[in-house]
Amino acid sequence: MSTFSQIQEIRTYYEFASVDNDRYTINEELRQIMLSPRELDSDSLPNKNWINERLTFTHGYGVTGGPVNQVTPEGLPVLFVKDLPPKSEVKELEVTRPEVYYGEIPNEYVIVKTKSKEFDYPKGEENVYTTYDGKGGVEINSPLRRFLYALRFGSLKLFLSSDVTAESRILYYRNIKERVAKIAPFLTLDRDPYLVIAEGKLYWILDAYTSTDRYPYSQQLPLNGGKVNYIRNSVKAMVDAYDGTVKLYQSDADDPIIKTYAKIFPKTFLPLSEMPKSLTPHLRYPEDIFTLQTAIYTTYHMDDPQIFYNKEDQWEIPAIASGGETQAGGRVSAMDPRHMIMKLPGEKKEEYILMLPFTPRAKDNLSAWMVARNDGEQYGKLVVYRFPKDKLVFGPKQVIGRINQDAEVSRQISLWDQRGSQVIQGPLLVIPIEESLVYVRPLYLKAEAGKIPELKRVIVAYENKIAMEETLEAGLAKIFGTAEGQTKPSGESPVRAAPADPTKENLLQQANQAYQSAINAQREGDWGRYGEEIKKLGEILSKLR
């Protein structure tokens, strides 16, 4: 996200609230794309007054996006959509309605169709202005209505301003979560809404749940400040980023709670079959419900009554230090599930999945990993892959500990620390291959006056081996068998290990190319964007073995 902010925010009052990971078919090829809308942050306006905040600066503008598996020679993301007004290099990502009136940031009302022109986007030394042409908001076409809204929002300027006319409309509840919650307060919303480009327009998709804490004989788990023991992803909500139109699609035909609400409010929910065909390929399995399901499965995977009663095979979600710290002592929290693209064992093609690993209780080695499938008829199916109990597979916490204790890694970090730079370990990439895992972690160096961390090393861990090199290619070459003694002493740039043969060299180059997009994903703070690399690396590493 910091990279997007540095290269594409353009003006100080624009902000990228999040980077979303999604799938698009581009030139008949399924590609994984990172997208982020350029939203308006009214708190950052240089001249804050009522006209600027309510009449002139009313909306964000455009998106920035590109493939997760391509970077420039400088290590910056390749962008398919960029700049103002947005320019798209592929027709599938063309945006013809780039204005963002409804999003994750807006939480104040604005008035459109006034005598004061709306700022649209900057163009060189000048600004381009526009007039709202949507159906969003409420008409304030009478003195009484204006007076009532002035009381509602505590501003007499709304009633007295000569810029407000009979054609003006007031837009409020512009935060997408708040907007959906006002329409259906009985639904619980997933924490991660995501943006979709469809037919030139921008749409938000939110997963919504029906839930209760009164289901008999069920264990309660925490969710959004409360507790639930029954939850279903029964609704997919769609919000138009331009006019604020909200549509609620019933995605679970068997859930008795949503069936009851649908009878009470017969015009509120639409069948999922009525969702536009341009949006349905972008539906994904939601993270919050998957997190609850994995938490329950840590106990209920045991099907032997005696083992279950004694909790002999209890699992846990791996807990690791967050914040990218290089040393111990950081805040420890359970790993979050991550979306990615990979070919599951026994399957013929790659697919979009949500994944989370398990470890035995009070131990750090891996027991299994669970995936939720997202594509087509496989959507919603959960699959668990268990590691053999007679084989040690290192877990994330063990790998991080081994990395921090590695002599070469420690020497290099100490050397950089002595020079006054901040050393940051990026998040782990977990790559399943056959009956084991490969872990990859980037090592960033951030100067005291710098804003963007610079990639300095790539750490690769596989079984009992650890390698730290300048590139993933060199790290894999060292891990999977090359000549030893080719690394210079600590503090100097390591020489890339020579691959054993041309075939291996080609595989290592392919792996390195795939990994570069993961480096960019980590810079953006987007945990799902490395799916394309995971897919490629998994296949290549299996061949390297």
Secondary structure, 3 states (H helix, E strand, C coil): CHHHHHHHCCCCCEECCCCEEEEEEECCEEEEEEEEECEECHHHCCCCCHHHHHHHCCCEECEEEEECCCECCCCCECCCEECCCCEECCHHHCCCCCEECCECCCCCCEEECCCCCEEEEEECCEEEEECCCCCCCEECCCHHHHHHHHHHHCCCHHHHCCCCCCCCEEECCCEHHHHHHHHCCCCEECCCCEEEEECCEEEEEEEEEEEECCCCCCCCEEECCEEECEEEEEEEEEEECCCCCEEEEECCCCCHHHHHHHHHCCCCEEEHHHCCCCCHHHCCCCHHHHHHHHHHHHHHCCCCHHHHHHCCCCEECCEEECCCCCCCCCCEEECCCEEEEECCCCCCCCEEEEEEEEEECCCCCCCEEEEEECCHHHCCCEEEEECCCCCCCCCHHHHHHHHHHCHHHHHHHHHHHHCCCEEEECCCEEEEECCEEEEEEEEEEECCCCCCCEEEEEEEEECCEEEEECCHHHHHHHHCCCCCCCCCCCCCCCCCCCCCCHHHHHHHHHHHHHHHHHHHHHHHCCCCCCHHHHHHHHHHHHHHC
